[in-house]
Amino acid sequence: GAVVSQHPSWVICKSGTSVKIECRSLDFQATTMFWYRQFPKQSLMLMATSNEGSKATYEQGVEKDKFLINHASLTLSTLTVTSAHPEDSSFYICSARLSGRVTGELFFGEGSRLTVL
Amino acid sequence: AQKVTQAQTEISVVEKEDVTLDCVYETRDTTYYLFWYKQPPSGELVFLIRRNSFDEQNEISGRYSWNFQKSTSSFNFTITASQVVDSAVYFCALSDSSTSGTYKYIFGTGTRLKVLA
């Protein structure tokens, strides 16, 4: 149980286009999901906290208009990288926590590797 | 402020050797949670263990063991009789509510473990 799935796993796009990444909790409900960004050989940096039915909470330094997050249901959160540029190329990972378990462990998706040409 | 330090950037061992990965954390909260995750080359983070701040009992799970010491703010991870399949990046993470009331993760920079045959 507690499976989180991301789609797509790999995406290559041209500069200036927008890319949407989906994060789904397959067998549980997740009131809260988290989006991370990971550069090669570096740690995971929290971008934002996604709450079902409300606006996401962004970490300092993360552009809200650049990285649009929508958490429309208890099993789906999406991250849209708008007007992507090469510097947005990265590994994006989502995670989810079982609803009601505010201190529980996070379950991570497989990650989505974005390459912007 | 919260902080997680994994001083060992990369460790190489020969198969069957024991190896300990260090993790030191900082937090002002009295209630907090510590985690270890494994990130194999495929990229997905695999949950290994969760420990709350009130439980200092060490834990063993097969070849894995964890040593939690509040006095030194450390949560070290030992792999006994390492195997090639243990090769991965290991992340230590801290979760507390000190910043926003949401139990977010703060990750260490990770330790890359290479187990040589």
Interface residues (C-beta under 8 A of the other chain):
Chain A: T32 F34 K41 Q42 S43 L44 L46 T49 T57 F91 I93 S95 V102 T103 G104 E105 L106 F107 F108 G109 E110 G111 R113
Chain B: Y33 F35 Y37 S42 G43 E44 L45 V46 F47 R50 N52 F91 S95 S100 T102 Y103 K104 Y105 I106 F107 G108 T109 G110 R112
